[in-house]
Amino acid sequence: MSVLLLTLCYMVSAVAAASLRVSIPASHVLPNPNTLPASTHAILTSGSGRPIRAALRKGNYFDFSDIPTTGSHLLDIYSDEYVFAPYRIDISASSNSSTVVTGAWETYRGTRWEDRGVALVAAPTERLDLAAKVLSKKNFYEQRQGFNPMSLLKNPMILMAVVALAFTFGMPKLMENMDPEMKAEYEEMQKKGPMGGLSRAMQGGGAGSGAESFDLAGYLAGSSKSTGNDRGSDSIRERKR
């Protein structure tokens, strides 16, 4: 008789033990939960007992039945492609030697365990139905960026080449639209300047032109070309000595 009573008490306590059902609803991150692989699973961890593992069942839910341990538990959902929010589940012993779920909160990595948000359980219950939240999709590979022509303008060499081309093709147009007096003054300044002689020398100026009197080596060395009068004055100084 006593054995029968103990068996009935055990069956009643087993039926009255706390249970947790976690479902995965459709969301904008995971439109179709049926695409989740079979390796997706959930683990309920506590500090007083062994972790309890639940596999993904048909209908996209996890079932933790007859949770024997009491205290605070951490619910983690593991998936190869998606990141799920972790939850804190508190289970306490009831007056009839069974366990009930007294609290459930969404938690965050790196926060203190005592910091809790909005409670997901209004009152202690023997069975809790919880909807899991999908945070994001895992990206293992960096997506290759396409070609953007505007990115070429960020290269200083490309900018210098564009400015040089604009100056090369735009300067003749500017000279055509320039005032005749200003154009003549500009050409005269170009002839008198040393760079004007250099440009004429590079263009192959004829005899008697200023290109013949321009000493490129002397200009680059920082000295002027000596003339016949200079050689004569040097010889007169030598005779006086």
SVG drawing of the C-alpha trace seen along z (x, -y; Angstrom):
<svg xmlns="http://www.w3.org/2000/svg" viewBox="-2 -97 103 99">
<polyline fill="none" stroke="black" stroke-width="0.4" points="0.0,0.0 2.8,-2.4 4.5,-1.6 1.4,-2.4 1.0,-5.8 4.7,-6.6 4.2,-5.8 1.1,-8.0 2.8,-10.8 5.7,-10.5 3.4,-10.5 1.5,-13.6 4.8,-15.4 6.0,-14.5 2.9,-15.7 3.0,-18.9 6.6,-19.7 7.4,-22.9 7.6,-22.7 8.8,-25.1 7.8,-25.3 9.8,-27.7 8.3,-28.3 10.0,-30.1 7.5,-32.3 8.1,-33.8 9.7,-37.3 11.3,-39.7 14.7,-38.2 13.4,-34.6 10.4,-34.6 10.1,-30.8 11.2,-28.9 10.8,-25.6 14.1,-26.3 16.0,-25.9 18.3,-22.9 17.8,-19.9 21.0,-20.7 19.2,-23.7 18.8,-23.1 18.2,-24.8 20.0,-24.4 18.6,-25.2 21.5,-25.8 21.4,-26.2 23.9,-26.4 22.5,-23.5 22.1,-20.7 23.2,-19.4 22.2,-21.3 19.0,-20.2 19.1,-20.0 16.0,-20.0 16.0,-19.4 14.0,-21.3 10.7,-19.5 8.3,-19.5 6.3,-22.6 9.4,-24.7 9.4,-24.5 11.5,-23.2 10.0,-21.3 11.4,-21.2 9.2,-19.0 9.5,-18.2 12.3,-20.6 13.6,-19.2 16.1,-21.9 15.1,-25.2 16.7,-28.6 17.8,-30.8 18.3,-29.2 19.8,-30.5 18.0,-29.5 20.2,-29.6 19.1,-28.7 21.9,-27.6 21.7,-27.7 24.2,-27.6 22.6,-30.6 20.7,-32.7 21.3,-34.4 18.6,-34.1 18.1,-36.2 19.0,-34.5 16.4,-34.3 16.5,-34.0 14.0,-31.5 13.4,-31.4 12.0,-28.2 10.9,-27.7 9.5,-25.0 5.8,-25.2 3.9,-24.1 3.0,-20.6 6.7,-19.7 6.6,-20.5 8.2,-23.2 6.7,-26.3 8.0,-29.0 8.1,-32.2 9.8,-34.5 11.1,-34.9 13.1,-37.8 15.0,-38.5 18.6,-39.0 21.7,-40.4 25.3,-39.4 27.6,-41.4 24.9,-42.7 24.6,-41.8 22.4,-38.9 20.4,-41.1 19.5,-43.5 16.1,-42.4 13.8,-44.0 10.1,-43.5 8.8,-40.2 7.3,-37.7 5.4,-35.8 2.5,-37.6 2.1,-35.0 3.8,-31.7 2.8,-28.9 3.5,-25.2 3.8,-25.6 5.3,-28.5 4.8,-29.1 7.6,-31.4 8.2,-32.9 11.8,-33.1 13.2,-36.3 15.6,-36.1 18.1,-38.9 20.1,-38.6 21.4,-36.3 25.0,-35.2 27.3,-36.4 30.5,-34.3 31.7,-35.8 32.3,-39.5 30.2,-40.4 32.3,-41.6 31.6,-45.2 30.8,-46.1 32.6,-48.5 31.8,-52.2 33.1,-54.7 32.9,-57.5 35.5,-55.8 38.1,-56.7 37.8,-60.3 39.1,-59.5 42.5,-58.6 44.9,-61.6 46.7,-60.4 43.4,-60.3 42.5,-63.8 45.9,-65.1 45.5,-63.5 42.0,-64.9 43.2,-68.4 46.1,-68.1 43.8,-67.0 41.4,-69.8 44.2,-72.4 45.6,-70.9 42.4,-71.0 40.9,-74.0 43.8,-76.4 43.5,-76.8 39.8,-77.5 40.6,-80.1 43.2,-81.7 40.7,-81.9 38.2,-83.8 40.8,-86.1 41.0,-89.8 43.5,-90.5 45.5,-93.0 45.6,-90.6 46.5,-87.8 49.4,-89.7 50.7,-90.7 50.5,-87.1 52.5,-86.0 55.1,-88.7 55.6,-87.5 56.0,-84.0 58.7,-85.1 60.7,-87.0 60.5,-84.4 63.1,-81.6 60.5,-79.0 59.3,-80.5 62.8,-80.0 62.9,-76.5 59.6,-75.7 60.8,-77.2 64.0,-75.2 62.0,-72.0 59.8,-72.9 63.0,-73.4 63.2,-77.2 65.0,-78.5 68.3,-80.4 68.3,-83.8 65.6,-83.0 65.8,-83.3 66.0,-79.5 69.7,-79.6 70.7,-82.1 69.0,-80.1 71.5,-78.0 69.5,-75.2 72.4,-73.7 73.3,-77.1 69.7,-77.9 69.4,-74.6 72.8,-75.2 71.8,-78.6 74.4,-80.6 74.0,-82.8 75.8,-82.2 79.0,-84.1 79.3,-86.4 82.2,-87.7 82.4,-91.0 82.8,-89.0 85.8,-87.1 87.3,-90.3 87.1,-91.9 88.7,-88.8 91.6,-89.1 92.1,-92.8 92.2,-91.9 94.9,-89.3 97.0,-91.8 96.8,-94.3 98.1,-91.7"/>
</svg>
